[in-house]
């Protein structure tokens, strides 16, 4: 079986507009440098590194939010370079769930409405989406908060809403970018426990963190430094 994620010689260079004005070939800023990495279906992997190491850029490429400058990326067996924007959007919506450090909840919508949001791009009936969202909010411990707007929720509760939202479409893979970055240590532990529960259901998880303790909760740590993979090892978790 193909791995869930296969990255081969992935590089990413960012160019500034000013670099292109004189017509010369711009040098650009290399952020990722020849990253080769396989992540199996059902694995829980942390991408760990300091700020500026390239780990979030790598996650954005894995999540089809950005394209590499060079290299090959296969997601769930599909060569992403061969897909147009519509196919990439469809793959992202159906097969990927996202959890971010800043939650990105709609402030004027309730927790329930926020969780339902990703399903609005599908053809599933509204009643089915709402029932699924209710079940997920119950699973993350927010049965009594589903009609609250984000301003009435703590940071940990908002991240639970974000996790429920990420799971609405039953994605094969959940991608998390510093999901505990704005939380205290106790709440961080609760959120990581939820990630492990989701992983136990068979979901592949890729979690970006700078925190050594959080990284160690995954099955495997891939350390990124200066745009390169410098270490790849199991944790025993």
Secondary structure, DSSP 8 states (H G I E B T S, - for coil): ---SEEEEEEEEEE--GGGGTTSS----EEEEEEEEEEE-TT-EEEEE--TTSSHHHHHHHHTTSS--SEEEEEETTEEGGG--HHHHHHHHHHHEEEEETT----TTSBHHHHHHGGGGGS---HHHHHHHHHHHHHHTT-TTTTTSBGGGS-HHHHHHHHHHHHHTT--SEEEEESTTTTS-HHHHHHHHHHHHHHHHTT-EEEEEES-HHHHTTSSEEEEEETTEEEEEEE---
